[in-house]
């Protein structure tokens, strides 16, 4: 009985040896193949997430703003105002948060936080400048002459333009770099699961060993 067990273990070892060699070769080359699984992120999916997370909310927001304007023209002021405000929030939210979606998916959190910080700051500055500009314009609403911006209003206009440029530029950069950084992140990732055959020294037991490496 012991001889049969040893013979069976030896035969199993000989059968599993090529699999072990193949697994080791896959681990030292591309990192994918028999016995090795990588937690890789798709660059194409990262691009789709960043682009879709930006475009879809903005498209929905613009549609709501259009419906809101029509509602106000039809005399439904309150409904139109609410729709326009929600639409504006969706547009700004898509620009601020959407481009970071691909970087979050690719586990490139540093770039995601950096882009979110830049765009959030630009959005806050832009909203403040737009508020100052609106107030400056409303003060001259009842003036018979053509309303002109004050010095503060002109400064606010320049600041608003700069904030929009920064916001749009940062969004474009994050969308374009999402697939490239996902590919780069895959190259640096060391998260692997490896499955190797193992046989006891007495050749009477055989099994598989799974190793998770970080």
DRENTOR-556406 format. One record per residue (C-alpha): residue in three letters; x, y, z. Coordinates in nm, 3 decimals. Layout:
# DRENTOR-556406
<zado><rest>ALA</rest><px>X</px><py>Y</py><pz>Z</pz></zado>
...
//
This chain:
# DRENTOR-556406
<zado><rest>UNK</rest><px>0.000</px><py>0.000</py><pz>0.000</pz></zado>
<zado><rest>UNK</rest><px>0.289</px><py>0.235</py><pz>0.083</pz></zado>
<zado><rest>UNK</rest><px>0.459</px><py>0.143</py><pz>-0.245</pz></zado>
<zado><rest>UNK</rest><px>0.144</px><py>0.224</py><pz>-0.441</pz></zado>
<zado><rest>UNK</rest><px>0.105</px><py>0.560</py><pz>-0.266</pz></zado>
<zado><rest>UNK</rest><px>0.466</px><py>0.650</py><pz>-0.331</pz></zado>
<zado><rest>UNK</rest><px>0.437</px><py>0.544</py><pz>-0.693</pz></zado>
<zado><rest>UNK</rest><px>0.121</px><py>0.748</py><pz>-0.737</pz></zado>
<zado><rest>UNK</rest><px>0.285</px><py>1.052</py><pz>-0.576</pz></zado>
<zado><rest>UNK</rest><px>0.590</px><py>1.017</py><pz>-0.803</pz></zado>
<zado><rest>UNK</rest><px>0.372</px><py>0.992</py><pz>-1.113</pz></zado>
<zado><rest>UNK</rest><px>0.174</px><py>1.297</py><pz>-1.004</pz></zado>
<zado><rest>UNK</rest><px>0.496</px><py>1.490</py><pz>-0.944</pz></zado>
<zado><rest>UNK</rest><px>0.621</px><py>1.406</py><pz>-1.293</pz></zado>
<zado><rest>UNK</rest><px>0.289</px><py>1.512</py><pz>-1.441</pz></zado>
<zado><rest>UNK</rest><px>0.283</px><py>1.845</py><pz>-1.256</pz></zado>
<zado><rest>UNK</rest><px>0.646</px><py>1.941</py><pz>-1.316</pz></zado>
<zado><rest>UNK</rest><px>0.580</px><py>2.099</py><pz>-1.659</pz></zado>
<zado><rest>UNK</rest><px>0.297</px><py>2.303</py><pz>-1.509</pz></zado>
<zado><rest>UNK</rest><px>0.527</px><py>2.433</py><pz>-1.235</pz></zado>
<zado><rest>UNK</rest><px>0.795</px><py>2.530</py><pz>-1.489</pz></zado>
<zado><rest>UNK</rest><px>0.537</px><py>2.706</py><pz>-1.707</pz></zado>
<zado><rest>UNK</rest><px>0.403</px><py>2.896</py><pz>-1.408</pz></zado>
<zado><rest>UNK</rest><px>0.752</px><py>3.010</py><pz>-1.311</pz></zado>
<zado><rest>UNK</rest><px>0.824</px><py>3.126</py><pz>-1.666</pz></zado>
<zado><rest>UNK</rest><px>0.497</px><py>3.320</py><pz>-1.680</pz></zado>
<zado><rest>UNK</rest><px>0.578</px><py>3.485</py><pz>-1.349</pz></zado>
<zado><rest>UNK</rest><px>0.921</px><py>3.604</py><pz>-1.467</pz></zado>
<zado><rest>UNK</rest><px>0.806</px><py>3.733</py><pz>-1.806</pz></zado>
<zado><rest>UNK</rest><px>0.475</px><py>3.902</py><pz>-1.875</pz></zado>
<zado><rest>UNK</rest><px>0.317</px><py>3.805</py><pz>-1.546</pz></zado>
<zado><rest>UNK</rest><px>0.018</px><py>3.643</py><pz>-1.713</pz></zado>
<zado><rest>UNK</rest><px>-0.032</px><py>3.283</py><pz>-1.814</pz></zado>
<zado><rest>UNK</rest><px>-0.068</px><py>2.942</py><pz>-1.664</pz></zado>
<zado><rest>UNK</rest><px>-0.079</px><py>2.964</py><pz>-1.287</pz></zado>
<zado><rest>UNK</rest><px>-0.044</px><py>3.344</py><pz>-1.263</pz></zado>
<zado><rest>UNK</rest><px>-0.318</px><py>3.606</py><pz>-1.249</pz></zado>
<zado><rest>UNK</rest><px>-0.258</px><py>3.982</py><pz>-1.248</pz></zado>
<zado><rest>UNK</rest><px>-0.501</px><py>4.244</py><pz>-1.120</pz></zado>
<zado><rest>UNK</rest><px>-0.450</px><py>4.451</py><pz>-1.435</pz></zado>
<zado><rest>UNK</rest><px>-0.658</px><py>4.755</py><pz>-1.522</pz></zado>
<zado><rest>UNK</rest><px>-0.780</px><py>4.815</py><pz>-1.874</pz></zado>
<zado><rest>UNK</rest><px>-0.651</px><py>5.144</py><pz>-2.023</pz></zado>
<zado><rest>UNK</rest><px>-0.952</px><py>5.152</py><pz>-2.257</pz></zado>
<zado><rest>UNK</rest><px>-1.192</px><py>5.116</py><pz>-1.967</pz></zado>
<zado><rest>UNK</rest><px>-1.011</px><py>5.392</py><pz>-1.775</pz></zado>
<zado><rest>UNK</rest><px>-1.056</px><py>5.623</py><pz>-2.074</pz></zado>
<zado><rest>UNK</rest><px>-1.424</px><py>5.534</py><pz>-2.104</pz></zado>
<zado><rest>UNK</rest><px>-1.483</px><py>5.596</py><pz>-1.733</pz></zado>
<zado><rest>UNK</rest><px>-1.317</px><py>5.939</py><pz>-1.741</pz></zado>
<zado><rest>UNK</rest><px>-1.485</px><py>6.044</py><pz>-2.064</pz></zado>
<zado><rest>UNK</rest><px>-1.827</px><py>5.902</py><pz>-1.976</pz></zado>
<zado><rest>UNK</rest><px>-1.816</px><py>6.036</py><pz>-1.622</pz></zado>
<zado><rest>UNK</rest><px>-1.759</px><py>6.382</py><pz>-1.767</pz></zado>
<zado><rest>UNK</rest><px>-1.974</px><py>6.389</py><pz>-2.079</pz></zado>
<zado><rest>UNK</rest><px>-2.286</px><py>6.213</py><pz>-1.953</pz></zado>
<zado><rest>UNK</rest><px>-2.355</px><py>6.440</py><pz>-1.651</pz></zado>
<zado><rest>UNK</rest><px>-2.274</px><py>6.747</py><pz>-1.860</pz></zado>
<zado><rest>UNK</rest><px>-2.511</px><py>6.637</py><pz>-2.137</pz></zado>
<zado><rest>UNK</rest><px>-2.786</px><py>6.573</py><pz>-1.886</pz></zado>
<zado><rest>UNK</rest><px>-2.722</px><py>6.906</py><pz>-1.717</pz></zado>
<zado><rest>UNK</rest><px>-2.732</px><py>7.097</py><pz>-2.044</pz></zado>
<zado><rest>UNK</rest><px>-3.058</px><py>6.923</py><pz>-2.135</pz></zado>
<zado><rest>UNK</rest><px>-3.212</px><py>7.024</py><pz>-1.801</pz></zado>
<zado><rest>UNK</rest><px>-3.095</px><py>7.381</py><pz>-1.845</pz></zado>
<zado><rest>UNK</rest><px>-3.256</px><py>7.394</py><pz>-2.189</pz></zado>
<zado><rest>UNK</rest><px>-3.584</px><py>7.261</py><pz>-2.052</pz></zado>
<zado><rest>UNK</rest><px>-3.562</px><py>7.510</py><pz>-1.766</pz></zado>
<zado><rest>UNK</rest><px>-3.520</px><py>7.804</py><pz>-2.003</pz></zado>
<zado><rest>UNK</rest><px>-3.820</px><py>7.692</py><pz>-2.207</pz></zado>
<zado><rest>UNK</rest><px>-4.026</px><py>7.648</py><pz>-1.892</pz></zado>
<zado><rest>UNK</rest><px>-3.944</px><py>8.004</py><pz>-1.784</pz></zado>
<zado><rest>UNK</rest><px>-4.039</px><py>8.133</py><pz>-2.127</pz></zado>
<zado><rest>UNK</rest><px>-4.373</px><py>7.960</py><pz>-2.087</pz></zado>
<zado><rest>UNK</rest><px>-4.432</px><py>8.134</py><pz>-1.756</pz></zado>
<zado><rest>UNK</rest><px>-4.335</px><py>7.848</py><pz>-1.526</pz></zado>
<zado><rest>UNK</rest><px>-4.066</px><py>8.047</py><pz>-1.351</pz></zado>
<zado><rest>UNK</rest><px>-4.024</px><py>7.835</py><pz>-1.039</pz></zado>
<zado><rest>UNK</rest><px>-4.002</px><py>7.504</py><pz>-1.223</pz></zado>
<zado><rest>UNK</rest><px>-3.769</px><py>7.650</py><pz>-1.484</pz></zado>
<zado><rest>UNK</rest><px>-3.540</px><py>7.794</py><pz>-1.219</pz></zado>
<zado><rest>UNK</rest><px>-3.516</px><py>7.463</py><pz>-1.035</pz></zado>
<zado><rest>UNK</rest><px>-3.438</px><py>7.273</py><pz>-1.352</pz></zado>
<zado><rest>UNK</rest><px>-3.174</px><py>7.525</py><pz>-1.455</pz></zado>
<zado><rest>UNK</rest><px>-3.005</px><py>7.507</py><pz>-1.115</pz></zado>
<zado><rest>UNK</rest><px>-2.997</px><py>7.128</py><pz>-1.113</pz></zado>
<zado><rest>UNK</rest><px>-2.864</px><py>7.130</py><pz>-1.468</pz></zado>
<zado><rest>UNK</rest><px>-2.589</px><py>7.375</py><pz>-1.377</pz></zado>
<zado><rest>UNK</rest><px>-2.488</px><py>7.154</py><pz>-1.082</pz></zado>
<zado><rest>UNK</rest><px>-2.468</px><py>6.852</py><pz>-1.311</pz></zado>
<zado><rest>UNK</rest><px>-2.252</px><py>7.040</py><pz>-1.561</pz></zado>
<zado><rest>UNK</rest><px>-2.011</px><py>7.162</py><pz>-1.294</pz></zado>
<zado><rest>UNK</rest><px>-2.011</px><py>6.825</py><pz>-1.117</pz></zado>
<zado><rest>UNK</rest><px>-1.932</px><py>6.642</py><pz>-1.440</pz></zado>
<zado><rest>UNK</rest><px>-1.640</px><py>6.873</py><pz>-1.511</pz></zado>
<zado><rest>UNK</rest><px>-1.504</px><py>6.851</py><pz>-1.158</pz></zado>
<zado><rest>UNK</rest><px>-1.549</px><py>6.485</py><pz>-1.066</pz></zado>
<zado><rest>UNK</rest><px>-1.597</px><py>6.303</py><pz>-1.397</pz></zado>
<zado><rest>UNK</rest><px>-1.238</px><py>6.311</py><pz>-1.530</pz></zado>
<zado><rest>UNK</rest><px>-1.110</px><py>6.148</py><pz>-1.210</pz></zado>
<zado><rest>UNK</rest><px>-1.327</px><py>5.837</py><pz>-1.257</pz></zado>
<zado><rest>UNK</rest><px>-1.075</px><py>5.662</py><pz>-1.481</pz></zado>
<zado><rest>UNK</rest><px>-0.788</px><py>5.733</py><pz>-1.243</pz></zado>
<zado><rest>UNK</rest><px>-0.986</px><py>5.599</py><pz>-0.948</pz></zado>
<zado><rest>UNK</rest><px>-1.064</px><py>5.283</py><pz>-1.145</pz></zado>
<zado><rest>UNK</rest><px>-0.695</px><py>5.241</py><pz>-1.229</pz></zado>
<zado><rest>UNK</rest><px>-0.597</px><py>5.289</py><pz>-0.861</pz></zado>
<zado><rest>UNK</rest><px>-0.400</px><py>5.600</py><pz>-0.954</pz></zado>
<zado><rest>UNK</rest><px>-0.538</px><py>5.792</py><pz>-0.658</pz></zado>
<zado><rest>UNK</rest><px>-0.268</px><py>6.059</py><pz>-0.653</pz></zado>
<zado><rest>UNK</rest><px>-0.363</px><py>6.196</py><pz>-0.994</pz></zado>
<zado><rest>UNK</rest><px>-0.731</px><py>6.164</py><pz>-0.910</pz></zado>
<zado><rest>UNK</rest><px>-0.689</px><py>6.375</py><pz>-0.596</pz></zado>
<zado><rest>UNK</rest><px>-0.471</px><py>6.627</py><pz>-0.776</pz></zado>
<zado><rest>UNK</rest><px>-0.721</px><py>6.676</py><pz>-1.058</pz></zado>
<zado><rest>UNK</rest><px>-1.015</px><py>6.695</py><pz>-0.819</pz></zado>
<zado><rest>UNK</rest><px>-0.835</px><py>6.957</py><pz>-0.610</pz></zado>
<zado><rest>UNK</rest><px>-0.746</px><py>7.175</py><pz>-0.909</pz></zado>
<zado><rest>UNK</rest><px>-1.092</px><py>7.161</py><pz>-1.061</pz></zado>
<zado><rest>UNK</rest><px>-1.269</px><py>7.209</py><pz>-0.729</pz></zado>
<zado><rest>UNK</rest><px>-1.062</px><py>7.518</py><pz>-0.655</pz></zado>
<zado><rest>UNK</rest><px>-1.123</px><py>7.656</py><pz>-1.004</pz></zado>
<zado><rest>UNK</rest><px>-1.497</px><py>7.593</py><pz>-0.968</pz></zado>
<zado><rest>UNK</rest><px>-1.514</px><py>7.774</py><pz>-0.634</pz></zado>
<zado><rest>UNK</rest><px>-1.318</px><py>8.071</py><pz>-0.770</pz></zado>
<zado><rest>UNK</rest><px>-1.532</px><py>8.076</py><pz>-1.084</pz></zado>
<zado><rest>UNK</rest><px>-1.858</px><py>8.071</py><pz>-0.890</pz></zado>
<zado><rest>UNK</rest><px>-1.734</px><py>8.355</py><pz>-0.671</pz></zado>
<zado><rest>UNK</rest><px>-1.627</px><py>8.560</py><pz>-0.972</pz></zado>
<zado><rest>UNK</rest><px>-1.959</px><py>8.492</py><pz>-1.147</pz></zado>
<zado><rest>UNK</rest><px>-2.148</px><py>8.608</py><pz>-0.837</pz></zado>
<zado><rest>UNK</rest><px>-1.949</px><py>8.933</py><pz>-0.821</pz></zado>
<zado><rest>UNK</rest><px>-2.003</px><py>8.984</py><pz>-1.194</pz></zado>
<zado><rest>UNK</rest><px>-2.377</px><py>8.925</py><pz>-1.161</pz></zado>
<zado><rest>UNK</rest><px>-2.407</px><py>9.170</py><pz>-0.873</pz></zado>
<zado><rest>UNK</rest><px>-2.205</px><py>9.433</py><pz>-1.058</pz></zado>
<zado><rest>UNK</rest><px>-2.427</px><py>9.397</py><pz>-1.364</pz></zado>
<zado><rest>UNK</rest><px>-2.752</px><py>9.411</py><pz>-1.166</pz></zado>
<zado><rest>UNK</rest><px>-2.652</px><py>9.740</py><pz>-1.001</pz></zado>
<zado><rest>UNK</rest><px>-2.659</px><py>9.912</py><pz>-1.340</pz></zado>
<zado><rest>UNK</rest><px>-2.976</px><py>9.743</py><pz>-1.457</pz></zado>
<zado><rest>UNK</rest><px>-3.193</px><py>10.051</py><pz>-1.412</pz></zado>
<zado><rest>UNK</rest><px>-2.938</px><py>10.295</py><pz>-1.552</pz></zado>
<zado><rest>UNK</rest><px>-3.074</px><py>10.454</py><pz>-1.876</pz></zado>
<zado><rest>UNK</rest><px>-2.734</px><py>10.441</py><pz>-2.041</pz></zado>
<zado><rest>UNK</rest><px>-2.571</px><py>10.123</py><pz>-2.159</pz></zado>
<zado><rest>UNK</rest><px>-2.458</px><py>9.937</py><pz>-1.845</pz></zado>
<zado><rest>UNK</rest><px>-2.083</px><py>9.913</py><pz>-1.803</pz></zado>
<zado><rest>UNK</rest><px>-1.882</px><py>9.696</py><pz>-1.576</pz></zado>
<zado><rest>UNK</rest><px>-1.699</px><py>9.861</py><pz>-1.293</pz></zado>
<zado><rest>UNK</rest><px>-1.333</px><py>9.792</py><pz>-1.227</pz></zado>
<zado><rest>UNK</rest><px>-1.431</px><py>9.517</py><pz>-0.986</pz></zado>
<zado><rest>UNK</rest><px>-1.664</px><py>9.369</py><pz>-1.245</pz></zado>
<zado><rest>UNK</rest><px>-1.392</px><py>9.365</py><pz>-1.509</pz></zado>
<zado><rest>UNK</rest><px>-1.152</px><py>9.193</py><pz>-1.270</pz></zado>
<zado><rest>UNK</rest><px>-1.421</px><py>8.940</py><pz>-1.187</pz></zado>
<zado><rest>UNK</rest><px>-1.474</px><py>8.879</py><pz>-1.557</pz></zado>
<zado><rest>UNK</rest><px>-1.104</px><py>8.803</py><pz>-1.609</pz></zado>
<zado><rest>UNK</rest><px>-1.098</px><py>8.578</py><pz>-1.304</pz></zado>
<zado><rest>UNK</rest><px>-1.404</px><py>8.390</py><pz>-1.429</pz></zado>
<zado><rest>UNK</rest><px>-1.243</px><py>8.338</py><pz>-1.768</pz></zado>
<zado><rest>UNK</rest><px>-0.923</px><py>8.209</py><pz>-1.607</pz></zado>
<zado><rest>UNK</rest><px>-1.117</px><py>7.974</py><pz>-1.380</pz></zado>
<zado><rest>UNK</rest><px>-1.304</px><py>7.828</py><pz>-1.678</pz></zado>
<zado><rest>UNK</rest><px>-0.978</px><py>7.776</py><pz>-1.868</pz></zado>
<zado><rest>UNK</rest><px>-0.819</px><py>7.597</py><pz>-1.570</pz></zado>
<zado><rest>UNK</rest><px>-1.130</px><py>7.386</py><pz>-1.512</pz></zado>
<zado><rest>UNK</rest><px>-1.158</px><py>7.277</py><pz>-1.874</pz></zado>
<zado><rest>UNK</rest><px>-0.783</px><py>7.227</py><pz>-1.914</pz></zado>
<zado><rest>UNK</rest><px>-0.755</px><py>7.006</py><pz>-1.609</pz></zado>
<zado><rest>UNK</rest><px>-1.054</px><py>6.799</py><pz>-1.722</pz></zado>
<zado><rest>UNK</rest><px>-0.903</px><py>6.746</py><pz>-2.068</pz></zado>
<zado><rest>UNK</rest><px>-0.565</px><py>6.649</py><pz>-1.920</pz></zado>
<zado><rest>UNK</rest><px>-0.720</px><py>6.390</py><pz>-1.687</pz></zado>
<zado><rest>UNK</rest><px>-0.932</px><py>6.240</py><pz>-1.964</pz></zado>
<zado><rest>UNK</rest><px>-0.639</px><py>6.211</py><pz>-2.204</pz></zado>
<zado><rest>UNK</rest><px>-0.392</px><py>6.074</py><pz>-1.948</pz></zado>
<zado><rest>UNK</rest><px>-0.627</px><py>5.818</py><pz>-1.788</pz></zado>
<zado><rest>UNK</rest><px>-0.543</px><py>5.529</py><pz>-2.027</pz></zado>
<zado><rest>UNK</rest><px>-0.169</px><py>5.600</py><pz>-2.024</pz></zado>
<zado><rest>UNK</rest><px>-0.150</px><py>5.617</py><pz>-1.645</pz></zado>
<zado><rest>UNK</rest><px>-0.357</px><py>5.298</py><pz>-1.619</pz></zado>
<zado><rest>UNK</rest><px>-0.103</px><py>5.122</py><pz>-1.842</pz></zado>
<zado><rest>UNK</rest><px>0.183</px><py>5.265</py><pz>-1.635</pz></zado>
<zado><rest>UNK</rest><px>0.013</px><py>5.157</py><pz>-1.314</pz></zado>
<zado><rest>UNK</rest><px>-0.014</px><py>4.801</py><pz>-1.447</pz></zado>
<zado><rest>UNK</rest><px>0.361</px><py>4.797</py><pz>-1.503</pz></zado>
<zado><rest>UNK</rest><px>0.429</px><py>4.898</py><pz>-1.144</pz></zado>
<zado><rest>UNK</rest><px>0.168</px><py>4.673</py><pz>-0.986</pz></zado>
<zado><rest>UNK</rest><px>0.300</px><py>4.375</py><pz>-0.790</pz></zado>
<zado><rest>UNK</rest><px>-0.035</px><py>4.230</py><pz>-0.691</pz></zado>
<zado><rest>UNK</rest><px>-0.027</px><py>3.870</py><pz>-0.812</pz></zado>
<zado><rest>UNK</rest><px>-0.184</px><py>3.536</py><pz>-0.730</pz></zado>
<zado><rest>UNK</rest><px>0.035</px><py>3.237</py><pz>-0.810</pz></zado>
<zado><rest>UNK</rest><px>-0.072</px><py>2.871</py><pz>-0.791</pz></zado>
<zado><rest>UNK</rest><px>0.200</px><py>2.607</py><pz>-0.774</pz></zado>
<zado><rest>UNK</rest><px>0.187</px><py>2.227</py><pz>-0.730</pz></zado>
<zado><rest>UNK</rest><px>0.345</px><py>2.087</py><pz>-0.416</pz></zado>
<zado><rest>UNK</rest><px>0.439</px><py>1.727</py><pz>-0.327</pz></zado>
<zado><rest>UNK</rest><px>0.546</px><py>1.606</py><pz>0.015</pz></zado>
<zado><rest>UNK</rest><px>0.903</px><py>1.476</py><pz>0.065</pz></zado>
<zado><rest>UNK</rest><px>0.772</px><py>1.118</py><pz>0.105</pz></zado>
<zado><rest>UNK</rest><px>0.598</px><py>1.143</py><pz>-0.232</pz></zado>
<zado><rest>UNK</rest><px>0.273</px><py>1.025</py><pz>-0.075</pz></zado>
<zado><rest>UNK</rest><px>0.082</px><py>1.353</py><pz>-0.079</pz></zado>
<zado><rest>UNK</rest><px>0.027</px><py>1.612</py><pz>-0.349</pz></zado>
<zado><rest>UNK</rest><px>-0.164</px><py>1.935</py><pz>-0.367</pz></zado>
<zado><rest>UNK</rest><px>-0.170</px><py>2.297</py><pz>-0.483</pz></zado>
<zado><rest>UNK</rest><px>-0.036</px><py>2.604</py><pz>-0.303</pz></zado>
<zado><rest>UNK</rest><px>-0.174</px><py>2.952</py><pz>-0.373</pz></zado>
<zado><rest>UNK</rest><px>0.048</px><py>3.253</py><pz>-0.295</pz></zado>
<zado><rest>UNK</rest><px>-0.076</px><py>3.611</py><pz>-0.293</pz></zado>
<zado><rest>UNK</rest><px>0.203</px><py>3.866</py><pz>-0.338</pz></zado>
<zado><rest>UNK</rest><px>0.173</px><py>4.243</py><pz>-0.278</pz></zado>
//
